[in-house]
Amino acid sequence: MTFQALLLECATMEDDTNDKAEIMEPQQLVSMPDDKNLPVIGHTGLQRYLQEISQFPLLSREETEELAVRYHETGDQEAAYKLVSANLRLVVKVAMDFQKYWMQNFLDLIQEGNVGLVQAAKKFDPFREVKFSYYAAYWIRAYILKFIMDNWRMVKIGTTQAQRKLFFSLNKERKLLESQGFRPDTKLLAERLHVKESEVLEMSQRMDNWDVSLESPVREDSDDEQKDFLPHGGPSVEEVVAGREIKERMAEILDQLQSSLNDKEQMILQARLLSDEPQTLQDIADIFGISRERVRQIEVNLLKKMKKFLEKEVPDIKNFFGQEEIEQG
Protein backbone atom coordinates (compact mmCIF):
# COMPACT_ATOMS: atom_id res chain seq x y z
CA MET A 1 0.00 0.00 0.00
CA THR A 2 1.30 3.45 -0.91
CA PHE A 3 1.80 6.31 1.51
CA GLN A 4 -0.91 8.27 -0.29
CA ALA A 5 -3.38 5.45 0.35
CA LEU A 6 -2.54 5.55 4.05
CA LEU A 7 -3.21 9.28 4.24
CA LEU A 8 -6.46 9.00 2.32
CA GLU A 9 -7.82 6.22 4.48
CA CYS A 10 -6.74 7.96 7.67
CA ALA A 11 -8.36 11.20 6.53
CA THR A 12 -11.66 9.51 5.65
CA MET A 13 -11.69 6.98 8.49
CA GLU A 14 -15.00 6.95 10.30
CA ASP A 15 -15.05 7.18 14.05
CA ASP A 16 -16.59 3.84 15.02
CA THR A 17 -15.78 4.28 18.71
CA ASN A 18 -19.06 3.78 20.55
CA ASP A 19 -20.44 2.68 23.87
CA LYS A 20 -19.49 -0.93 23.16
CA ALA A 21 -15.83 -0.02 22.77
CA GLU A 22 -15.39 0.19 26.54
CA ILE A 23 -16.90 -3.20 27.29
CA MET A 24 -15.53 -5.35 24.46
CA GLU A 25 -13.46 -8.33 25.49
CA PRO A 26 -9.92 -8.83 24.16
CA GLN A 27 -11.00 -11.76 22.00
CA GLN A 28 -13.39 -9.43 20.17
CA LEU A 29 -10.74 -6.82 19.59
CA VAL A 30 -7.92 -8.84 18.06
CA SER A 31 -7.94 -11.58 15.46
CA MET A 32 -5.89 -14.47 16.69
CA PRO A 33 -3.72 -17.13 14.97
CA ASP A 34 -5.86 -17.67 11.85
CA ASP A 35 -5.64 -14.01 10.79
CA LYS A 36 -3.01 -13.65 8.06
CA ASN A 37 -2.90 -9.89 8.69
CA LEU A 38 -1.83 -10.29 12.30
CA PRO A 39 1.01 -7.84 13.00
CA VAL A 40 4.58 -9.06 12.84
CA ILE A 41 5.03 -9.71 16.53
CA GLY A 42 4.78 -13.03 18.27
CA HIS A 43 1.19 -14.01 18.97
CA THR A 44 2.38 -14.89 22.45
CA GLY A 45 3.49 -11.32 23.13
CA LEU A 46 0.19 -9.83 22.00
CA GLN A 47 -1.88 -12.39 23.86
CA ARG A 48 0.14 -11.83 27.03
CA TYR A 49 -0.51 -8.10 26.81
CA LEU A 50 -4.23 -8.65 26.23
CA GLN A 51 -4.38 -10.98 29.20
CA GLU A 52 -2.68 -8.36 31.37
CA ILE A 53 -5.02 -5.52 30.43
CA SER A 54 -8.07 -7.77 30.78
CA GLN A 55 -7.33 -7.90 34.50
CA PHE A 56 -8.30 -4.25 34.87
CA PRO A 57 -12.01 -3.89 35.67
CA LEU A 58 -14.28 -2.17 33.16
CA LEU A 59 -16.16 0.93 34.22
CA SER A 60 -19.74 1.97 33.78
CA ARG A 61 -20.48 5.41 32.40
CA GLU A 62 -21.30 6.67 35.87
CA GLU A 63 -18.04 5.33 37.30
CA THR A 64 -16.08 6.89 34.44
CA GLU A 65 -17.71 10.26 35.03
CA GLU A 66 -17.09 10.06 38.79
CA LEU A 67 -13.38 9.29 38.30
CA ALA A 68 -13.01 11.98 35.65
CA VAL A 69 -14.59 14.61 37.89
CA ARG A 70 -12.44 13.56 40.85
CA TYR A 71 -9.21 13.82 38.83
CA HIS A 72 -10.28 17.07 37.16
CA GLU A 73 -11.07 18.78 40.47
CA THR A 74 -8.51 17.29 42.86
CA GLY A 75 -5.78 15.78 40.67
CA ASP A 76 -6.32 12.40 42.35
CA GLN A 77 -3.67 10.12 40.80
CA GLU A 78 -5.53 6.96 41.80
CA ALA A 79 -8.59 8.15 39.89
CA ALA A 80 -6.45 8.88 36.83
CA TYR A 81 -4.86 5.42 37.08
CA LYS A 82 -8.24 3.68 37.18
CA LEU A 83 -9.55 5.81 34.31
CA VAL A 84 -6.58 5.02 32.09
CA SER A 85 -6.21 1.34 32.94
CA ALA A 86 -9.91 0.67 32.34
CA ASN A 87 -9.62 2.06 28.82
CA LEU A 88 -6.49 0.20 27.66
CA ARG A 89 -8.77 -2.09 25.62
CA LEU A 90 -9.92 1.00 23.71
CA VAL A 91 -6.32 1.69 22.70
CA VAL A 92 -6.00 -1.83 21.27
CA LYS A 93 -9.20 -1.42 19.29
CA VAL A 94 -8.11 1.90 17.77
CA ALA A 95 -4.62 0.55 17.05
CA MET A 96 -6.14 -2.37 15.14
CA ASP A 97 -7.39 0.10 12.53
CA PHE A 98 -3.76 0.92 11.71
CA GLN A 99 -2.05 -2.45 11.99
CA LYS A 100 -1.95 -3.01 8.22
CA TYR A 101 0.06 0.20 7.83
CA TRP A 102 2.63 -0.64 10.51
CA MET A 103 3.72 -4.26 10.36
CA GLN A 104 7.07 -3.89 12.14
CA ASN A 105 5.69 -4.19 15.65
CA PHE A 106 2.06 -3.81 16.54
CA LEU A 107 2.94 -3.13 20.16
CA ASP A 108 4.59 0.12 18.97
CA LEU A 109 1.16 1.38 17.97
CA ILE A 110 -0.35 0.27 21.27
CA GLN A 111 2.41 2.02 23.18
CA GLU A 112 1.90 5.30 21.31
CA GLY A 113 -1.86 4.96 21.73
CA ASN A 114 -1.39 4.51 25.48
CA VAL A 115 0.51 7.80 25.57
CA GLY A 116 -2.42 9.41 23.79
CA LEU A 117 -4.80 7.88 26.32
CA VAL A 118 -2.83 9.37 29.21
CA GLN A 119 -2.85 12.74 27.49
CA ALA A 120 -6.61 12.47 27.01
CA ALA A 121 -7.08 11.80 30.73
CA LYS A 122 -5.09 14.94 31.53
CA LYS A 123 -7.01 17.14 29.11
CA PHE A 124 -10.53 15.74 29.55
CA ASP A 125 -13.18 18.11 30.89
CA PRO A 126 -16.00 16.00 32.40
CA PHE A 127 -18.39 18.96 32.41
CA ARG A 128 -18.63 19.29 28.63
CA GLU A 129 -21.05 16.36 28.35
CA VAL A 130 -18.76 14.35 26.07
CA LYS A 131 -18.10 10.69 26.71
CA PHE A 132 -14.54 9.99 27.76
CA SER A 133 -14.25 7.14 25.23
CA TYR A 134 -15.12 9.48 22.35
CA TYR A 135 -12.64 12.09 23.54
CA ALA A 136 -9.87 9.59 24.25
CA ALA A 137 -10.26 7.90 20.85
CA TYR A 138 -9.24 11.11 19.07
CA TRP A 139 -6.12 11.51 21.23
CA ILE A 140 -5.20 7.85 20.76
CA ARG A 141 -5.65 8.06 17.00
CA ALA A 142 -3.65 11.33 16.84
CA TYR A 143 -0.67 9.86 18.66
CA ILE A 144 -0.69 6.70 16.53
CA LEU A 145 -0.91 8.72 13.31
CA LYS A 146 1.95 10.96 14.42
CA PHE A 147 4.06 7.90 15.23
CA ILE A 148 3.42 6.37 11.80
CA MET A 149 4.12 9.66 10.06
CA ASP A 150 7.38 10.21 11.96
CA ASN A 151 8.62 6.67 11.40
CA TRP A 152 7.21 5.82 7.97
CA ARG A 153 10.54 6.86 6.53
CA MET A 154 14.05 7.43 7.76
CA VAL A 155 13.69 11.16 7.06
CA LYS A 156 10.71 12.90 8.64
CA ILE A 157 8.39 14.49 6.12
CA GLY A 158 6.44 16.79 8.43
CA THR A 159 8.49 18.63 11.03
CA THR A 160 6.54 21.87 11.49
CA GLN A 161 2.90 22.54 12.32
CA ALA A 162 2.28 23.96 8.83
CA GLN A 163 3.88 20.92 7.18
CA ARG A 164 1.81 18.55 9.30
CA LYS A 165 -1.38 20.36 8.33
CA LEU A 166 -0.45 20.21 4.65
CA PHE A 167 0.61 16.60 5.08
CA PHE A 168 -2.89 15.55 6.16
CA SER A 169 -4.80 17.90 3.84
CA LEU A 170 -3.02 17.42 0.53
CA ASN A 171 -4.24 13.97 -0.44
CA LYS A 172 -7.72 14.59 0.89
CA GLU A 173 -8.04 17.75 -1.21
CA ARG A 174 -6.56 16.01 -4.26
CA LYS A 175 -9.12 13.21 -4.00
CA LEU A 176 -11.94 15.70 -3.53
CA LEU A 177 -10.97 17.60 -6.68
CA GLU A 178 -10.80 14.38 -8.69
CA SER A 179 -14.28 13.40 -7.50
CA GLN A 180 -15.55 16.80 -8.66
CA GLY A 181 -14.05 16.31 -12.11
CA PHE A 182 -11.10 18.70 -11.69
CA ARG A 183 -7.48 17.95 -12.45
CA PRO A 184 -5.63 18.42 -9.14
CA ASP A 185 -2.58 20.29 -10.41
CA THR A 186 -0.16 22.13 -8.15
CA LYS A 187 -1.64 25.59 -8.76
CA LEU A 188 -5.22 24.55 -7.98
CA LEU A 189 -4.19 22.63 -4.87
CA ALA A 190 -2.22 25.63 -3.62
CA GLU A 191 -5.25 27.90 -4.11
CA ARG A 192 -7.61 25.50 -2.34
CA LEU A 193 -5.24 24.91 0.59
CA HIS A 194 -4.13 28.57 0.81
CA VAL A 195 -0.42 27.75 0.58
CA LYS A 196 2.37 28.45 -1.89
CA GLU A 197 2.78 26.29 -4.97
CA SER A 198 6.34 25.52 -3.91
CA GLU A 199 5.06 24.09 -0.62
CA VAL A 200 2.59 21.81 -2.40
CA LEU A 201 5.28 20.68 -4.83
CA GLU A 202 7.79 20.01 -2.04
CA MET A 203 5.32 17.99 0.05
CA SER A 204 4.15 16.02 -3.01
CA GLN A 205 7.73 15.10 -3.81
CA ARG A 206 8.35 14.02 -0.23
CA MET A 207 5.26 11.84 -0.21
CA ASP A 208 5.78 10.33 -3.66
CA ASN A 209 9.46 9.43 -3.32
CA TRP A 210 11.14 6.94 -1.04
CA ASP A 211 14.34 7.43 0.90
CA VAL A 212 17.49 6.19 -0.83
CA SER A 213 20.67 5.37 1.03
CA LEU A 214 23.73 7.31 -0.09
CA GLU A 215 25.67 4.03 0.05
CA SER A 216 23.28 2.23 -2.30
CA PRO A 217 24.52 1.48 -5.84
CA VAL A 218 23.16 3.57 -8.70
CA ARG A 219 22.35 0.32 -10.51
CA GLU A 220 22.33 -3.32 -9.51
CA ASP A 221 25.38 -4.08 -11.67
CA SER A 222 27.31 -0.93 -10.70
CA ASP A 223 29.99 -0.34 -8.10
CA ASP A 224 29.25 3.40 -8.06
CA GLU A 225 27.28 4.67 -5.07
CA GLN A 226 24.66 7.41 -5.00
CA LYS A 227 26.93 9.71 -2.97
CA ASP A 228 29.54 9.63 -5.74
CA PHE A 229 27.26 11.77 -7.91
CA LEU A 230 26.29 14.40 -5.34
CA PRO A 231 27.32 17.93 -6.29
CA HIS A 232 30.30 19.26 -4.36
CA GLY A 233 29.44 22.44 -2.52
CA GLY A 234 33.04 23.55 -1.89
CA PRO A 235 35.72 24.89 -4.25
CA SER A 236 36.70 22.85 -7.29
CA VAL A 237 40.01 21.03 -7.60
CA GLU A 238 41.25 23.74 -9.96
CA GLU A 239 40.39 26.46 -7.44
CA VAL A 240 42.15 24.61 -4.62
CA VAL A 241 45.32 24.14 -6.71
CA ALA A 242 45.26 27.75 -7.88
CA GLY A 243 44.81 29.01 -4.34
CA ARG A 244 47.75 26.93 -3.12
CA GLU A 245 49.98 28.26 -5.91
CA ILE A 246 48.99 31.85 -5.10
CA LYS A 247 49.86 31.37 -1.41
CA GLU A 248 53.24 29.87 -2.29
CA ARG A 249 53.98 32.75 -4.70
CA MET A 250 52.95 35.37 -2.14
CA ALA A 251 55.20 33.73 0.48
CA GLU A 252 58.15 33.97 -1.91
CA ILE A 253 57.42 37.64 -2.63
CA LEU A 254 57.18 38.50 1.06
CA ASP A 255 60.52 36.78 1.68
CA GLN A 256 62.06 38.95 -1.03
CA LEU A 257 60.41 42.04 0.45
CA GLN A 258 61.72 41.38 3.96
CA SER A 259 65.31 41.35 2.73
CA SER A 260 64.91 45.03 1.78
CA LEU A 261 63.33 46.11 5.09
CA ASN A 262 65.04 47.53 8.18
CA ASP A 263 64.60 46.08 11.66
CA LYS A 264 61.62 48.24 12.58
CA GLU A 265 59.78 47.47 9.34
CA GLN A 266 60.43 43.74 9.68
CA MET A 267 59.10 43.82 13.25
CA ILE A 268 55.94 45.62 12.17
CA LEU A 269 55.45 43.23 9.26
CA GLN A 270 55.84 40.10 11.37
CA ALA A 271 54.33 41.28 14.66
CA ARG A 272 51.40 43.28 13.30
CA LEU A 273 50.59 42.77 9.63
CA LEU A 274 51.17 39.01 9.34
CA SER A 275 50.48 37.88 12.89
CA ASP A 276 47.27 36.13 13.98
CA GLU A 277 47.55 38.04 17.27
CA PRO A 278 49.02 41.42 16.24
CA GLN A 279 50.85 43.48 18.80
CA THR A 280 49.76 47.03 19.51
CA LEU A 281 51.61 50.10 18.28
CA GLN A 282 52.58 50.82 21.86
CA ASP A 283 54.11 47.34 22.31
CA ILE A 284 56.38 47.85 19.32
CA ALA A 285 57.15 51.41 20.38
CA ASP A 286 58.34 50.16 23.78
CA ILE A 287 60.64 47.60 22.11
CA PHE A 288 62.45 50.21 20.03
CA GLY A 289 62.18 53.08 22.51
CA ILE A 290 60.24 55.33 20.13
CA SER A 291 56.83 56.96 20.22
CA ARG A 292 53.60 55.25 19.26
CA GLU A 293 53.01 57.84 16.53
CA ARG A 294 56.42 57.06 15.00
CA VAL A 295 55.51 53.35 14.80
CA ARG A 296 52.25 54.29 13.04
CA GLN A 297 54.15 56.37 10.48
CA ILE A 298 56.56 53.52 9.80
CA GLU A 299 53.62 51.16 9.30
CA VAL A 300 51.95 53.53 6.79
CA ASN A 301 55.16 53.82 4.79
CA LEU A 302 55.60 50.03 4.95
CA LEU A 303 52.15 49.43 3.50
CA LYS A 304 52.90 51.80 0.63
CA LYS A 305 56.20 50.02 0.00
CA MET A 306 54.43 46.63 0.03
CA LYS A 307 51.80 47.86 -2.43
CA LYS A 308 54.44 49.13 -4.85
CA PHE A 309 56.50 45.96 -4.53
CA LEU A 310 53.53 43.64 -5.10
CA GLU A 311 52.34 45.54 -8.16
CA LYS A 312 55.85 45.25 -9.59
CA GLU A 313 56.30 41.52 -8.89
CA VAL A 314 52.67 40.53 -9.61
CA PRO A 315 51.26 42.86 -12.30
CA ASP A 316 47.87 41.10 -12.35
CA ILE A 317 47.41 41.18 -8.56
CA LYS A 318 44.30 43.32 -9.01
CA ASN A 319 42.62 40.26 -10.52
CA PHE A 320 42.95 38.50 -7.17
CA PHE A 321 42.27 41.47 -4.90
CA GLY A 322 39.79 44.28 -5.36
CA GLN A 323 40.96 47.62 -6.71
CA GLU A 324 39.83 49.43 -3.55
CA GLU A 325 41.62 46.92 -1.32
CA ILE A 326 44.90 47.42 -3.19
CA GLU A 327 44.60 51.21 -3.00
CA GLN A 328 43.72 51.12 0.72
CA GLY A 329 46.64 48.76 1.35
C-alpha positions as a printed Julia matrix, in Angstrom:
329×3 Matrix{Float64}:
   0.0     0.0     0.0
   1.3     3.45   -0.91
   1.8     6.31    1.51
  -0.91    8.27   -0.29
  -3.38    5.45    0.35
  -2.54    5.55    4.05
  -3.21    9.28    4.24
  -6.46    9.0     2.32
  -7.82    6.22    4.48
  -6.74    7.96    7.67
  -8.36   11.2     6.53
 -11.66    9.51    5.65
 -11.69    6.98    8.49
 -15.0     6.95   10.3
 -15.05    7.18   14.05
 -16.59    3.84   15.02
 -15.78    4.28   18.71
 -19.06    3.78   20.55
 -20.44    2.68   23.87
 -19.49   -0.93   23.16
 -15.83   -0.02   22.77
 -15.39    0.19   26.54
 -16.9    -3.2    27.29
 -15.53   -5.35   24.46
 -13.46   -8.33   25.49
  -9.92   -8.83   24.16
 -11.0   -11.76   22.0
 -13.39   -9.43   20.17
 -10.74   -6.82   19.59
  -7.92   -8.84   18.06
  -7.94  -11.58   15.46
  -5.89  -14.47   16.69
  -3.72  -17.13   14.97
  -5.86  -17.67   11.85
  -5.64  -14.01   10.79
  -3.01  -13.65    8.06
  -2.9    -9.89    8.69
  -1.83  -10.29   12.3
   1.01   -7.84   13.0
   4.58   -9.06   12.84
   5.03   -9.71   16.53
   4.78  -13.03   18.27
   1.19  -14.01   18.97
   2.38  -14.89   22.45
   3.49  -11.32   23.13
   0.19   -9.83   22.0
  -1.88  -12.39   23.86
   0.14  -11.83   27.03
  -0.51   -8.1    26.81
  -4.23   -8.65   26.23
  -4.38  -10.98   29.2
  -2.68   -8.36   31.37
  -5.02   -5.52   30.43
  -8.07   -7.77   30.78
  -7.33   -7.9    34.5
  -8.3    -4.25   34.87
 -12.01   -3.89   35.67
 -14.28   -2.17   33.16
 -16.16    0.93   34.22
 -19.74    1.97   33.78
 -20.48    5.41   32.4
 -21.3     6.67   35.87
 -18.04    5.33   37.3
 -16.08    6.89   34.44
 -17.71   10.26   35.03
 -17.09   10.06   38.79
 -13.38    9.29   38.3
 -13.01   11.98   35.65
 -14.59   14.61   37.89
 -12.44   13.56   40.85
  -9.21   13.82   38.83
 -10.28   17.07   37.16
 -11.07   18.78   40.47
  -8.51   17.29   42.86
  -5.78   15.78   40.67
  -6.32   12.4    42.35
  -3.67   10.12   40.8
  -5.53    6.96   41.8
  -8.59    8.15   39.89
  -6.45    8.88   36.83
  -4.86    5.42   37.08
  -8.24    3.68   37.18
  -9.55    5.81   34.31
  -6.58    5.02   32.09
  -6.21    1.34   32.94
  -9.91    0.67   32.34
  -9.62    2.06   28.82
  -6.49    0.2    27.66
  -8.77   -2.09   25.62
  -9.92    1.0    23.71
  -6.32    1.69   22.7
  -6.0    -1.83   21.27
  -9.2    -1.42   19.29
  -8.11    1.9    17.77
  -4.62    0.55   17.05
  -6.14   -2.37   15.14
  -7.39    0.1    12.53
  -3.76    0.92   11.71
  -2.05   -2.45   11.99
  -1.95   -3.01    8.22
   0.06    0.2     7.83
   2.63   -0.64   10.51
   3.72   -4.26   10.36
   7.07   -3.89   12.14
   5.69   -4.19   15.65
   2.06   -3.81   16.54
   2.94   -3.13   20.16
   4.59    0.12   18.97
   1.16    1.38   17.97
  -0.35    0.27   21.27
   2.41    2.02   23.18
   1.9     5.3    21.31
  -1.86    4.96   21.73
  -1.39    4.51   25.48
   0.51    7.8    25.57
  -2.42    9.41   23.79
  -4.8     7.88   26.32
  -2.83    9.37   29.21
  -2.85   12.74   27.49
  -6.61   12.47   27.01
  -7.08   11.8    30.73
  -5.09   14.94   31.53
  -7.01   17.14   29.11
 -10.53   15.74   29.55
 -13.18   18.11   30.89
 -16.0    16.0    32.4
 -18.39   18.96   32.41
 -18.63   19.29   28.63
 -21.05   16.36   28.35
 -18.76   14.35   26.07
 -18.1    10.69   26.71
 -14.54    9.99   27.76
 -14.25    7.14   25.23
 -15.12    9.48   22.35
 -12.64   12.09   23.54
  -9.87    9.59   24.25
 -10.26    7.9    20.85
  -9.24   11.11   19.07
  -6.12   11.51   21.23
  -5.2     7.85   20.76
  -5.65    8.06   17.0
  -3.65   11.33   16.84
  -0.67    9.86   18.66
  -0.69    6.7    16.53
  -0.91    8.72   13.31
   1.95   10.96   14.42
   4.06    7.9    15.23
   3.42    6.37   11.8
   4.12    9.66   10.06
   7.38   10.21   11.96
   8.62    6.67   11.4
   7.21    5.82    7.97
  10.54    6.86    6.53
  14.05    7.43    7.76
  13.69   11.16    7.06
  10.71   12.9     8.64
   8.39   14.49    6.12
   6.44   16.79    8.43
   8.49   18.63   11.03
   6.54   21.87   11.49
   2.9    22.54   12.32
   2.28   23.96    8.83
   3.88   20.92    7.18
   1.81   18.55    9.3
  -1.38   20.36    8.33
  -0.45   20.21    4.65
   0.61   16.6     5.08
  -2.89   15.55    6.16
  -4.8    17.9     3.84
  -3.02   17.42    0.53
  -4.24   13.97   -0.44
  -7.72   14.59    0.89
  -8.04   17.75   -1.21
  -6.56   16.01   -4.26
  -9.12   13.21   -4.0
 -11.94   15.7    -3.53
 -10.97   17.6    -6.68
 -10.8    14.38   -8.69
 -14.28   13.4    -7.5
 -15.55   16.8    -8.66
 -14.05   16.31  -12.11
 -11.1    18.7   -11.69
  -7.48   17.95  -12.45
  -5.63   18.42   -9.14
  -2.58   20.29  -10.41
  -0.16   22.13   -8.15
  -1.64   25.59   -8.76
  -5.22   24.55   -7.98
  -4.19   22.63   -4.87
  -2.22   25.63   -3.62
  -5.25   27.9    -4.11
  -7.61   25.5    -2.34
  -5.24   24.91    0.59
  -4.13   28.57    0.81
  -0.42   27.75    0.58
   2.37   28.45   -1.89
   2.78   26.29   -4.97
   6.34   25.52   -3.91
   5.06   24.09   -0.62
   2.59   21.81   -2.4
   5.28   20.68   -4.83
   7.79   20.01   -2.04
   5.32   17.99    0.05
   4.15   16.02   -3.01
   7.73   15.1    -3.81
   8.35   14.02   -0.23
   5.26   11.84   -0.21
   5.78   10.33   -3.66
   9.46    9.43   -3.32
  11.14    6.94   -1.04
  14.34    7.43    0.9
  17.49    6.19   -0.83
  20.67    5.37    1.03
  23.73    7.31   -0.09
  25.67    4.03    0.05
  23.28    2.23   -2.3
  24.52    1.48   -5.84
  23.16    3.57   -8.7
  22.35    0.32  -10.51
  22.33   -3.32   -9.51
  25.38   -4.08  -11.67
  27.31   -0.93  -10.7
  29.99   -0.34   -8.1
  29.25    3.4    -8.06
  27.28    4.67   -5.07
  24.66    7.41   -5.0
  26.93    9.71   -2.97
  29.54    9.63   -5.74
  27.26   11.77   -7.91
  26.29   14.4    -5.34
  27.32   17.93   -6.29
  30.3    19.26   -4.36
  29.44   22.44   -2.52
  33.04   23.55   -1.89
  35.72   24.89   -4.25
  36.7    22.85   -7.29
  40.01   21.03   -7.6
  41.25   23.74   -9.96
  40.39   26.46   -7.44
  42.15   24.61   -4.62
  45.32   24.14   -6.71
  45.26   27.75   -7.88
  44.81   29.01   -4.34
  47.75   26.93   -3.12
  49.98   28.26   -5.91
  48.99   31.85   -5.1
  49.86   31.37   -1.41
  53.24   29.87   -2.29
  53.98   32.75   -4.7
  52.95   35.37   -2.14
  55.2    33.73    0.48
  58.15   33.97   -1.91
  57.42   37.64   -2.63
  57.18   38.5     1.06
  60.52   36.78    1.68
  62.06   38.95   -1.03
  60.41   42.04    0.45
  61.72   41.38    3.96
  65.31   41.35    2.73
  64.91   45.03    1.78
  63.33   46.11    5.09
  65.04   47.53    8.18
  64.6    46.08   11.66
  61.62   48.24   12.58
  59.78   47.47    9.34
  60.43   43.74    9.68
  59.1    43.82   13.25
  55.94   45.62   12.17
  55.45   43.23    9.26
  55.84   40.1    11.37
  54.33   41.28   14.66
  51.4    43.28   13.3
  50.59   42.77    9.63
  51.17   39.01    9.34
  50.48   37.88   12.89
  47.27   36.13   13.98
  47.55   38.04   17.27
  49.02   41.42   16.24
  50.85   43.48   18.8
  49.76   47.03   19.51
  51.61   50.1    18.28
  52.58   50.82   21.86
  54.11   47.34   22.31
  56.38   47.85   19.32
  57.15   51.41   20.38
  58.34   50.16   23.78
  60.64   47.6    22.11
  62.45   50.21   20.03
  62.18   53.08   22.51
  60.24   55.33   20.13
  56.83   56.96   20.22
  53.6    55.25   19.26
  53.01   57.84   16.53
  56.42   57.06   15.0
  55.51   53.35   14.8
  52.25   54.29   13.04
  54.15   56.37   10.48
  56.56   53.52    9.8
  53.62   51.16    9.3
  51.95   53.53    6.79
  55.16   53.82    4.79
  55.6    50.03    4.95
  52.15   49.43    3.5
  52.9    51.8     0.63
  56.2    50.02    0.0
  54.43   46.63    0.03
  51.8    47.86   -2.43
  54.44   49.13   -4.85
  56.5    45.96   -4.53
  53.53   43.64   -5.1
  52.34   45.54   -8.16
  55.85   45.25   -9.59
  56.3    41.52   -8.89
  52.67   40.53   -9.61
  51.26   42.86  -12.3
  47.87   41.1   -12.35
  47.41   41.18   -8.56
  44.3    43.32   -9.01
  42.62   40.26  -10.52
  42.95   38.5    -7.17
  42.27   41.47   -4.9
  39.79   44.28   -5.36
  40.96   47.62   -6.71
  39.83   49.43   -3.55
  41.62   46.92   -1.32
  44.9    47.42   -3.19
  44.6    51.21   -3.0
  43.72   51.12    0.72
  46.64   48.76    1.35
